[in-house]
Amino acid sequence: MPFIKLTKIERKRFVQLIICVGFAVAAWLFMALNNKYVYTARTQLVYINEPQKKAFKPLQPDAVNLQVEGTGWQLLFSRLRINPQSITVSLEKLNNRNYILFSEQLFQVNKQLETSQKIISVKPDTLYFDFSKRTSKRVKVKLLSKLSFIKQYGLSSQTRLTPSYVNISGPFEELVKINEWYTDTLKLTDLQNSTSTRIALKQNSSNNISIYPSSVGVRVKVDEFTEKTVLVPLRVINNNDFYDIKLYPKKIAVTFMVALSSYQEVDEDFIEAVVDINEWKILGHHKLTVKIKRFPDYCKLVKVVPNKINFIIEK
C-alpha cells in the first residue's frame, strides 16, 4: 500500500519531472565529457633512426607515461583503450650525445595521436643510453615449426634453411650471450608434397641488435612412408673388465617407417644398438635392455624385438 496517494494528474506530472531531470543529467554529463581534461596513458616506445656506427642500450624501460589532454570520453575509456598503443621516437640525436629529450620531439609525437588528443608532457622526459663498441657475429638459424601431415606422409629428410647462418651486430656484451637465432613459427598442415617458402626471423627484443638477412628460405621435403625391418647387431658397452660376454640373440629386429625414396638406402649401417653390462654388474639385472644409440632423424622408430637380451658371461 503506497504511503502517498497521487491523483492521475499528479502521477503524470511526477513522470514528466523525472524525465526532465533525466534529460538535464544526460545533457550535463554530455557537456562534461566533451570538456578537455588531462589524463595519463602509459605506452610503449618504438625507436627509429638508430645510430649506425654505435651500439646502444637503454638505461630505462621502453615505456613512458604520456600526459595527454583529451576529452572526458577519452578519459573515461583510457584504461580500456590506450591510444596510441606505441609511439615512435627518433634516436638521431644519439650520434652526438647519450640522451634523448622528448620535449624536442613533442610536435612529431603529437602527429601520431588522434586529432582530438594532445600530449602535454612525457615522463620521464629524458631517455639515457649506454654506448659500447659495435661488433658482429655469425650464428646458426634454428627453425621453429608446427607441421602436420596426411596419413603415411612425413619429413623425408632434415628441413633445409637457406642461409643456415645469419649475421648479427650490436654490443659485445649482448652478442656474447647469443649462439643461435630462431625463426618465426612455420605452420603447415595436411602436407603430402614437398614445399619451399620463406620465413621471417624473430624480432629482436633489444633495439640495438641488427640482423641480416631478416628472413630465410625453407625447404620442407615430404614423402610417403612405408614400414621396413632390418637386423641390427648388438654391441656391449662399459665392459671395462673385458668379460667374455655371449648375447642371445646377437642381433635384434628394428622396425621403422622410412620414406619410399630412401627405402633402399637405409639399412642396418644407419642404426646402432647397444646393451650396457653395468645393468648386470651394478644393478644385478638378469637381462640387458636394448638401447638405440644412433638412428636416422628422417625415420620413425616403430619397435625393437626383442628389447631385453639374455646373456652369458664366460670366465
Summary of the structure (lengths in Angstrom):
residues: 315
radius of gyration: 35.3
end to end distance: 109.5
largest distance: 119.5
contacts: 830
relative contact order: 0.11
helix: 19%
strand: 50%
